[in-house]
Amino acid sequence: MSVGYIILNTTAAQKLIPVAETNITLSQNGYENKFFMTDENGKTPILEINTPEAIFSETPSPEEKPFSVVNVTAEKEGFFTTIINDVQVFPERITTLYINMVPVPEFGSNTPLTINTPPQNL
């Protein structure tokens, strides 16, 4: 195993306003949940993610992807919950993910917004 990294940025108004104290859940392999909160700038610290060895990126195959995938959930009162599936994290690299937090209308319901990352065509 190797390690890759991810930084999450939560913002509103097309990246103009940071959304502080957003609850972030990362899940990898469907069962490992890690919980974080964004700081006053809407950012998480650099987070470590287990990834395959970098050697797999040199000769990718259908059996072994050269990256790991994580699912990200961002939750903050007053905003729609945002779920981003299959975010790709490569070994020895930093992935930066910007999450656009959308305010819930005053009389609306918080139906989660789900984004599915398309697979790599390797």
DSSP file with accessible surface (Angstrom, degrees, kcal/mol):
  #  RESIDUE AA STRUCTURE BP1 BP2  ACC     N-H-->O    O-->H-N    N-H-->O    O-->H-N    TCO  KAPPA ALPHA  PHI   PSI    X-CA   Y-CA   Z-CA
    1    1 A M              0   0  162      0, 0.0     2,-0.2     0, 0.0    53,-0.1   0.000 360.0 360.0 360.0 151.2    0.0    0.0    0.0
    2    2 A S  E     -A   51   0A  16     49,-3.2    49,-2.5    51,-0.1     2,-0.4  -0.613 360.0-113.3-125.2-174.7    1.0    3.6   -0.6
    3    3 A V  E     +A   50   0A  39     47,-0.2    89,-3.1    -2,-0.2     2,-0.2  -0.986  24.6 179.5-131.7 136.8   -0.6    6.9    0.5
    4    4 A G  E     -A   49   0A   0     45,-2.8    45,-2.8    -2,-0.4     2,-0.3  -0.738  20.7-132.0-119.3 176.9   -2.3    9.7   -1.4
    5    5 A Y  E     -Ab  48  94A  74     88,-2.6    90,-2.8    85,-0.5     2,-0.4  -0.936  13.7-166.5-134.9 153.5   -3.7   12.9    0.0
    6    6 A I  E     -Ab  47  95A   0     41,-1.9    41,-2.7    -2,-0.3     2,-0.4  -0.998   3.4-166.4-141.3 140.3   -6.9   14.9   -0.4
    7    7 A I  E     - b   0  96A  33     88,-2.6    90,-2.8    -2,-0.4     2,-0.4  -0.994  13.5-153.6-121.6 134.1   -7.8   18.4    0.7
    8    8 A L  E     - b   0  97A   0     -2,-0.4    36,-1.9    37,-0.3     2,-0.5  -0.905   7.4-168.8-112.2 136.5  -11.5   19.5    0.7
    9    9 A N  E     -Cb  43  98A   8     88,-2.6    90,-3.5    -2,-0.4     2,-0.5  -0.989   4.7-161.8-123.7 120.9  -12.7   23.1    0.2
   10   10 A T  E     + b   0  99A   0     32,-3.3     9,-2.7    -2,-0.5     2,-0.3  -0.908  23.4 157.9-106.0 125.7  -16.3   24.0    0.9
   11   11 A T  E     -Db  18 100A  14     88,-2.5    90,-3.7    -2,-0.5     2,-0.3  -0.926  25.6-151.6-138.9 164.7  -17.6   27.2   -0.6
   12   12 A A  E  >>S+D   17   0A   9      5,-2.8     5,-2.3    -2,-0.3     4,-0.9  -0.835  72.1  40.0-128.4 168.9  -20.8   28.9   -1.6
   13   13 A A  T >45S-     0   0   51     88,-0.4     3,-1.0    -2,-0.3    -1,-0.2   0.943 135.2 -48.9  57.0  52.3  -21.6   31.5   -4.2
   14   14 A Q  T 345S-     0   0  155      1,-0.3    -1,-0.2    -3,-0.2    -2,-0.1   0.910 111.5 -48.7  56.8  47.7  -19.3   30.1   -6.9
   15   15 A K  T 345S+     0   0  128      2,-0.2    -1,-0.3    84,-0.1    -2,-0.2   0.584 115.7 110.9  72.7  12.4  -16.2   29.7   -4.6
   16   16 A L  T <<5S+     0   0  143     -3,-1.0    -3,-0.2    -4,-0.9    -2,-0.1   0.800  73.2  44.5 -85.4 -29.0  -16.6   33.3   -3.3
   17   17 A I  E   <S-D   12   0A  97     -5,-2.3    -5,-2.8    25,-0.0    -1,-0.2  -0.956  78.7-136.5-123.0 118.5  -17.6   32.5    0.3
   18   18 A P  E     -D   11   0A  59      0, 0.0     2,-0.7     0, 0.0    -7,-0.3  -0.438  13.5-139.7 -68.3 145.5  -16.0   29.8    2.4
   19   19 A V    >   -     0   0    8     -9,-2.7     3,-0.5    22,-0.2    -9,-0.2  -0.899  23.8-158.3-109.1 100.3  -18.4   27.6    4.4
   20   20 A A  T 3   +     0   0   31     -2,-0.7    20,-0.2    20,-0.2    19,-0.2  -0.336  65.5  22.7 -76.2 159.4  -16.8   27.0    7.8
   21   21 A E  T 3  S+     0   0  123     17,-1.2     2,-0.4    18,-0.4    -1,-0.2   0.818  76.2 163.3  54.2  39.0  -17.6   24.2   10.1
   22   22 A T    <   -     0   0    0     -3,-0.5    16,-1.8    17,-0.2     2,-0.5  -0.737  39.5-125.3 -82.8 131.4  -18.9   21.9    7.4
   23   23 A N  E     -EF  37  75B  76     52,-3.0    52,-2.7    -2,-0.4     2,-0.4  -0.701  29.3-165.0 -79.8 124.9  -19.1   18.2    8.6
   24   24 A I  E     -EF  36  74B   0     12,-3.1    12,-2.6    -2,-0.5     2,-0.5  -0.934   9.6-170.0-115.2 131.1  -17.2   16.0    6.2
   25   25 A T  E     -EF  35  73B  23     48,-2.5    48,-2.3    -2,-0.4     2,-0.5  -0.990   3.5-167.8-118.9 126.9  -17.4   12.2    6.0
   26   26 A L  E     -EF  34  72B   3      8,-2.7     8,-2.6    -2,-0.5     2,-0.4  -0.947   5.3-174.1-109.0 131.3  -14.9   10.3    3.9
   27   27 A S  E     -EF  33  71B  21     44,-2.4    44,-2.8    -2,-0.5     2,-0.4  -0.993   2.9-171.1-126.9 137.1  -15.6    6.6    3.2
   28   28 A Q  E >> S+EF  32  70B   8      4,-1.4     4,-1.9    -2,-0.4     3,-1.3  -0.986  73.5   2.8-125.9 134.6  -13.3    4.3    1.4
   29   29 A N  T 34 S-     0   0  105     40,-0.6    -1,-0.1    -2,-0.4    41,-0.1   0.715 119.1 -78.1  63.5  19.6  -14.2    0.8    0.3
   30   30 A G  T 34 S+     0   0   65      2,-0.2    -1,-0.3     1,-0.1     3,-0.1   0.437 127.2  52.8  77.2  -2.4  -17.7    1.3    1.6
   31   31 A Y  T <4 S+     0   0  159     -3,-1.3     2,-0.9     1,-0.1    -2,-0.2   0.597  75.9  88.4-139.3 -21.9  -16.9    0.8    5.3
   32   32 A E  E  <  -E   28   0B  52     -4,-1.9    -4,-1.4     2,-0.0     2,-0.5  -0.733  56.4-172.4 -86.7 106.9  -14.0    3.0    6.5
   33   33 A N  E     -E   27   0B  90     -2,-0.9     2,-0.4    -6,-0.2    -6,-0.2  -0.861   7.4-175.7-102.8 132.7  -15.6    6.2    7.7
   34   34 A K  E     -E   26   0B  67     -8,-2.6    -8,-2.7    -2,-0.5     2,-0.4  -0.985  12.0-150.6-124.4 138.8  -13.4    9.2    8.7
   35   35 A F  E     +E   25   0B 140     -2,-0.4     2,-0.3   -10,-0.2   -10,-0.2  -0.918  22.1 160.1-118.0 135.5  -15.0   12.4   10.1
   36   36 A F  E     -E   24   0B  60    -12,-2.6   -12,-3.1    -2,-0.4     2,-0.4  -0.916  25.9-141.0-141.9 167.7  -13.6   15.9    9.7
   37   37 A M  E     -E   23   0B  97     -2,-0.3   -14,-0.2   -14,-0.2     2,-0.1  -0.996  24.7-118.7-133.8 140.2  -14.8   19.5   10.0
   38   38 A T        -     0   0    5    -16,-1.8   -17,-1.2    -2,-0.4     6,-0.2  -0.402  29.2-124.2 -74.0 154.6  -13.7   22.4    7.8
   39   39 A D    >   -     0   0   61      4,-2.6     3,-2.3   -19,-0.2   -18,-0.4  -0.079  44.2 -74.7 -84.8-169.1  -11.9   25.4    9.3
   40   40 A E  T 3  S+     0   0  140      1,-0.3   -20,-0.2   -20,-0.2    -1,-0.1   0.701 134.3  54.0 -64.8 -17.6  -12.9   29.0    9.2
   41   41 A N  T 3  S-     0   0   92      2,-0.2    -1,-0.3   -22,-0.1   -22,-0.2   0.287 120.1-108.5 -95.6   6.5  -11.6   29.1    5.5
   42   42 A G  S <  S+     0   0    0     -3,-2.3   -32,-3.3     1,-0.2     2,-0.3   0.691  79.6 124.7  76.7  19.3  -13.8   26.1    4.5
   43   43 A K  B     -C    9   0A 100    -34,-0.2    -4,-2.6    -6,-0.1    -1,-0.2  -0.845  51.4-144.8-116.2 149.6  -10.8   23.8    4.3
   44   44 A T        -     0   0    8    -36,-1.9    -6,-0.1    -2,-0.3     3,-0.1  -0.626  34.9-101.0 -93.8 164.2   -9.8   20.5    5.8
   45   45 A P        -     0   0   85      0, 0.0     2,-0.4     0, 0.0   -37,-0.3  -0.253  59.3 -72.3 -68.6 173.9   -6.2   19.7    6.7
   46   46 A I        -     0   0   95    -39,-0.1     2,-0.4   -41,-0.1   -39,-0.2  -0.596  59.2-152.7 -69.6 123.9   -4.4   17.4    4.2
   47   47 A L  E     -A    6   0A   8    -41,-2.7   -41,-1.9    -2,-0.4     2,-0.3  -0.847   6.4-130.3-107.4 136.8   -5.9   14.0    4.7
   48   48 A E  E     -A    5   0A 119     -2,-0.4     2,-0.4   -43,-0.2   -43,-0.2  -0.680  22.7-172.3 -86.4 137.5   -4.1   10.7    4.1
   49   49 A I  E     -A    4   0A   2    -45,-2.8   -45,-2.8    -2,-0.3     2,-0.2  -0.996  27.5-117.8-128.7 132.7   -5.8    8.0    2.0
   50   50 A N  E     +A    3   0A  70     -2,-0.4   -47,-0.2   -47,-0.2    39,-0.1  -0.523  43.7 173.7 -67.2 132.9   -4.6    4.5    1.4
   51   51 A T  E     -A    2   0A   0    -49,-2.5   -49,-3.2    -2,-0.2     3,-0.1  -0.894  35.4 -90.6-134.5 164.9   -3.8    4.0   -2.3
   52   52 A P        -     0   0   10      0, 0.0    16,-0.1     0, 0.0     5,-0.1  -0.282  62.7 -77.5 -66.5 164.8   -2.3    1.3   -4.4
   53   53 A E    >   -     0   0   79      1,-0.1     3,-1.6   -51,-0.1     4,-0.3  -0.305  39.4-118.2 -61.6 147.8    1.4    1.4   -5.1
   54   54 A A  G >  S+     0   0   23      1,-0.3     3,-2.0     2,-0.2     4,-0.5   0.770 106.6  76.8 -61.1 -24.8    2.5    4.0   -7.6
   55   55 A I  G >> S+     0   0   95      1,-0.3     3,-1.3     2,-0.2     4,-0.8   0.828  83.4  66.0 -57.8 -29.2    3.9    1.2   -9.9
   56   56 A F  G <4 S+     0   0   73     -3,-1.6    -1,-0.3     1,-0.3    -2,-0.2   0.738  91.5  62.4 -68.1 -19.9    0.4    0.4  -10.9
   57   57 A S  G <4 S+     0   0   60     -3,-2.0    -1,-0.3    -4,-0.3    -2,-0.2   0.701  97.0  58.9 -77.0 -17.1    0.1    3.8  -12.7
   58   58 A E  T <4 S+     0   0  141     -3,-1.3    -1,-0.2    -4,-0.5    -2,-0.2   0.820 124.2  16.5 -79.8 -32.5    2.9    2.8  -15.0
   59   59 A T  S  < S-     0   0  108     -4,-0.8    -1,-0.3    -3,-0.1    -2,-0.1  -0.595  85.3-166.2-138.1  73.4    1.1   -0.2  -16.4
   60   60 A P        -     0   0   61      0, 0.0     5,-0.1     0, 0.0    -3,-0.1  -0.273   7.9-177.5 -64.3 149.0   -2.6    0.0  -15.5
   61   61 A S        -     0   0   40      3,-1.2     3,-0.4    -5,-0.1    -2,-0.0  -0.949  41.0-109.4-139.9 161.3   -4.8   -3.0  -15.9
   62   62 A P  S    S+     0   0  108      0, 0.0     3,-0.2     0, 0.0    -1,-0.0   0.789 116.7  56.1 -62.7 -24.6   -8.5   -3.7  -15.4
   63   63 A E  S    S+     0   0  159      1,-0.2     2,-0.5    -3,-0.0     0, 0.0   0.845 114.7  32.8 -76.7 -35.3   -7.6   -5.8  -12.3
   64   64 A E  S    S-     0   0   72     -3,-0.4    -3,-1.2    -8,-0.1    -1,-0.2  -0.931  72.9-152.2-130.2 110.5   -5.7   -3.1  -10.4
   65   65 A K        -     0   0  100     -2,-0.5    -8,-0.1    -3,-0.2    -9,-0.1  -0.536  20.2-130.3 -75.1 147.2   -6.6    0.6  -10.7
   66   66 A P  S    S+     0   0    5      0, 0.0     2,-0.3     0, 0.0    -9,-0.2   0.220  86.5  43.1 -84.1  18.0   -3.7    3.0  -10.1
   67   67 A F  S    S-     0   0   18     23,-0.2     2,-0.3   -11,-0.1    23,-0.2  -0.960  76.1-121.0-150.7 165.8   -5.8    5.0   -7.7
   68   68 A S  E     - G   0  89B  16     21,-2.8    21,-2.9    -2,-0.3     2,-0.4  -0.758  23.4-139.3-105.1 159.1   -8.2    4.7   -4.7
   69   69 A V  E     - G   0  88B  52     -2,-0.3   -40,-0.6    19,-0.2     2,-0.3  -0.953  16.9-174.0-120.1 143.0  -11.7    6.1   -4.7
   70   70 A V  E     -FG  28  87B   2     17,-2.0    17,-2.8    -2,-0.4     2,-0.4  -0.945  19.7-135.0-129.0 152.0  -13.4    7.7   -1.7
   71   71 A N  E     -F   27   0B  42    -44,-2.8   -44,-2.4    -2,-0.3     2,-0.4  -0.921  22.6-157.2-105.0 135.9  -17.0    8.9   -1.3
   72   72 A V  E     -FG  26  84B   0     12,-3.0    12,-3.2    -2,-0.4     2,-0.4  -0.949  10.3-171.6-119.5 131.9  -17.3   12.4    0.3
   73   73 A T  E     -FG  25  83B  33    -48,-2.3   -48,-2.5    -2,-0.4     2,-0.5  -0.992   4.5-167.2-121.8 128.2  -20.4   13.7    2.2
   74   74 A A  E     +FG  24  82B   0      8,-2.9     8,-2.4    -2,-0.4     2,-0.4  -0.976  10.1 179.6-116.5 125.4  -20.5   17.4    3.2
   75   75 A E  E     +F   23   0B  81    -52,-2.7   -52,-3.0    -2,-0.5     2,-0.3  -0.991  10.9 155.9-132.0 132.6  -23.2   18.5    5.6
   76   76 A K    >   -     0   0   59      3,-0.4     3,-2.1    -2,-0.4   -54,-0.1  -0.955  46.9-104.0-153.3 132.3  -23.9   21.9    7.1
   77   77 A E  T 3  S+     0   0  189     -2,-0.3     3,-0.1     1,-0.3    -2,-0.0  -0.324 109.3  26.7 -58.3 135.8  -27.1   23.3    8.5
   78   78 A G  T 3  S+     0   0   46      1,-0.3    26,-2.2    27,-0.1     2,-0.3   0.354 111.1  84.3  92.4  -5.7  -28.8   25.6    6.0
   79   79 A F  B <  S-I  103   0C  38     -3,-2.1    -3,-0.4    24,-0.3    -1,-0.3  -0.931  86.6-100.0-127.0 152.0  -27.2   23.9    3.0
   80   80 A F        -     0   0   34     22,-3.1    22,-0.3    -2,-0.3     2,-0.3  -0.447  44.3-108.7 -63.6 139.8  -28.1   20.9    1.0
   81   81 A T        -     0   0   18     -2,-0.1    32,-3.1    -6,-0.1     2,-0.5  -0.557  36.6-150.4 -66.4 132.9  -26.1   17.8    1.9
   82   82 A T  E     -Gh  74 113B   5     -8,-2.4    -8,-2.9    -2,-0.3     2,-0.5  -0.950  12.8-170.2-115.1 127.6  -23.7   17.1   -0.9
   83   83 A I  E     -Gh  73 114B  39     30,-3.3    32,-3.1    -2,-0.5     2,-0.5  -0.973   1.2-172.7-117.0 125.1  -22.5   13.6   -1.7
   84   84 A I  E     -Gh  72 115B  10    -12,-3.2   -12,-3.0    -2,-0.5     3,-0.4  -0.972  12.8-157.8-120.6 115.8  -19.7   13.1   -4.2
   85   85 A N  E     + h   0 116B  35     30,-3.0    32,-2.1    -2,-0.5   -14,-0.2  -0.677  62.4  11.4 -96.1 148.0  -19.0    9.5   -5.1
   86   86 A D  E     -     0   0B  71     -2,-0.3     2,-0.4     1,-0.2   -15,-0.2   0.845  68.3-179.9  61.4  43.1  -15.9    7.9   -6.5
   87   87 A V  E     -G   70   0B   8    -17,-2.8   -17,-2.0    -3,-0.4     2,-0.4  -0.597  26.9-128.2 -71.5 129.1  -13.4   10.7   -6.0
   88   88 A Q  E     -G   69   0B  29     -2,-0.4     2,-0.5   -19,-0.2   -19,-0.2  -0.680  25.3-173.8 -90.7 130.3  -10.1    9.5   -7.3
   89   89 A V  E     -G   68   0B   0    -21,-2.9   -21,-2.8    -2,-0.4   -83,-0.1  -0.989  10.5-155.3-124.4 121.4   -7.0    9.8   -5.1
   90   90 A F    >   -     0   0   64     -2,-0.5     3,-1.4   -23,-0.2   -85,-0.5  -0.660  29.1 -93.0 -97.6 151.5   -3.6    8.8   -6.6
   91   91 A P  T 3  S+     0   0    8      0, 0.0   -87,-0.3     0, 0.0    -1,-0.1  -0.324 105.5   3.6 -63.4 140.6   -0.5    7.6   -4.7
   92   92 A E  T 3  S+     0   0  114    -89,-3.1     2,-0.3     1,-0.2   -88,-0.2   0.699 111.7 103.3  60.6  23.0    2.0   10.3   -3.6
   93   93 A R    <   -     0   0  159     -3,-1.4   -88,-2.6   -90,-0.1     2,-0.5  -0.942  68.8-125.0-130.9 156.8   -0.3   13.1   -5.0
   94   94 A I  E     -b    5   0A  93     -2,-0.3     2,-0.5   -90,-0.2   -88,-0.2  -0.902  19.7-158.7-104.2 124.5   -2.6   15.7   -3.5
   95   95 A T  E     -b    6   0A  29    -90,-2.8   -88,-2.6    -2,-0.5     2,-0.5  -0.889   5.0-157.8 -97.8 129.2   -6.2   15.8   -4.8
   96   96 A T  E     -b    7   0A  67     -2,-0.5     2,-0.5   -90,-0.2   -88,-0.2  -0.952   8.1-169.1-109.9 123.4   -8.0   19.0   -4.2
   97   97 A L  E     -b    8   0A  30    -90,-2.8   -88,-2.6    -2,-0.5     2,-0.5  -0.961   7.1-158.3-116.8 120.9  -11.8   18.8   -4.2
   98   98 A Y  E     -b    9   0A 120     -2,-0.5     2,-0.6   -90,-0.2   -88,-0.2  -0.872   7.9-162.0 -96.5 127.4  -13.9   21.9   -4.2
   99   99 A I  E     -b   10   0A   2    -90,-3.5   -88,-2.5    -2,-0.5     2,-0.8  -0.947   9.5-146.8-114.2 117.2  -17.5   21.4   -3.0
  100  100 A N  E     -b   11   0A  70     -2,-0.6     2,-0.5   -90,-0.2   -88,-0.2  -0.751  15.5-149.8 -84.2 110.1  -20.0   24.0   -3.9
  101  101 A M        -     0   0    1    -90,-3.7   -88,-0.4    -2,-0.8   -87,-0.1  -0.704   8.0-153.3 -84.5 127.1  -22.5   24.2   -1.0
  102  102 A V        -     0   0   51     -2,-0.5   -22,-3.1   -22,-0.3    11,-0.1  -0.886  16.5-122.5-105.6 123.7  -26.0   25.2   -2.1
  103  103 A P  B     -I   79   0C  79      0, 0.0   -24,-0.3     0, 0.0   -25,-0.1  -0.340  22.6-122.2 -63.9 143.6  -28.2   27.0    0.4
  104  104 A V        -     0   0   34    -26,-2.2     6,-0.1     1,-0.1     0, 0.0  -0.710  33.4-110.5 -82.0 131.2  -31.6   25.3    1.2
  105  105 A P    >   -     0   0   80      0, 0.0     3,-2.2     0, 0.0    -1,-0.1  -0.250  33.9-102.3 -58.8 156.3  -34.5   27.6    0.4
  106  106 A E  T 3  S+     0   0  170      1,-0.3    -2,-0.1    -3,-0.0   -28,-0.0   0.847 120.9  26.1 -51.9 -40.4  -36.4   28.9    3.4
  107  107 A F  T 3  S+     0   0  186      2,-0.1    -1,-0.3     0, 0.0     2,-0.1   0.105 103.5 109.4-112.7  24.2  -39.3   26.5    3.0
  108  108 A G    <   -     0   0   39     -3,-2.2     2,-0.3     1,-0.0    -4,-0.1  -0.404  65.0-118.0 -94.5 170.5  -37.4   23.8    1.1
  109  109 A S        -     0   0   82     -2,-0.1     2,-1.7     2,-0.0    -2,-0.1  -0.798  25.8-113.8-107.0 153.9  -36.4   20.3    2.2
  110  110 A N        +     0   0   74     -2,-0.3   -29,-0.1    -6,-0.1   -31,-0.0  -0.535  42.7 171.5 -88.6  73.5  -32.8   19.1    2.4
  111  111 A T        -     0   0   88     -2,-1.7    -2,-0.0     1,-0.1   -31,-0.0  -0.738  40.9-109.6 -79.8 123.6  -32.8   16.5   -0.4
  112  112 A P        -     0   0   64      0, 0.0     2,-0.6     0, 0.0   -30,-0.2  -0.215  20.7-134.5 -58.4 143.0  -29.1   15.5   -0.8
  113  113 A L  E     -h   82   0B  66    -32,-3.1   -30,-3.3   -11,-0.1     2,-0.5  -0.882  24.4-160.6 -94.5 124.0  -27.3   16.5   -4.0
  114  114 A T  E     -h   83   0B  78     -2,-0.6     2,-0.5   -32,-0.2   -30,-0.2  -0.932  11.0-172.9-114.7 130.9  -25.4   13.5   -5.4
  115  115 A I  E     -h   84   0B  89    -32,-3.1   -30,-3.0    -2,-0.5     2,-0.6  -0.983   9.0-156.8-120.6 126.3  -22.5   13.8   -7.9
  116  116 A N  E     -h   85   0B 109     -2,-0.5   -30,-0.1   -32,-0.2   -32,-0.1  -0.921  14.2-138.1-106.0 120.1  -21.0   10.7   -9.4
  117  117 A T        -     0   0   39    -32,-2.1    -2,-0.0    -2,-0.6   -33,-0.0  -0.618  25.6-121.5 -74.7 125.9  -17.5   11.0  -10.7
  118  118 A P        -     0   0   99      0, 0.0    -1,-0.1     0, 0.0     2,-0.0  -0.355  32.8-101.6 -67.9 149.4  -17.2    9.2  -14.0
  119  119 A P        -     0   0  118      0, 0.0     2,-0.2     0, 0.0   -33,-0.0  -0.311  36.8-102.1 -68.9 155.0  -14.6    6.4  -14.2
  120  120 A Q        -     0   0   82      1,-0.1     2,-1.1    -2,-0.0     0, 0.0  -0.497  22.8-135.2 -71.0 142.2  -11.2    6.9  -15.8
  121  121 A N              0   0  161     -2,-0.2    -1,-0.1     0, 0.0     0, 0.0  -0.763 360.0 360.0 -99.1  85.7  -10.7    5.5  -19.2
  122  122 A L              0   0  109     -2,-1.1   -57,-0.0   -61,-0.0    -2,-0.0  -0.670 360.0 360.0 -96.4 360.0   -7.3    3.8  -18.8
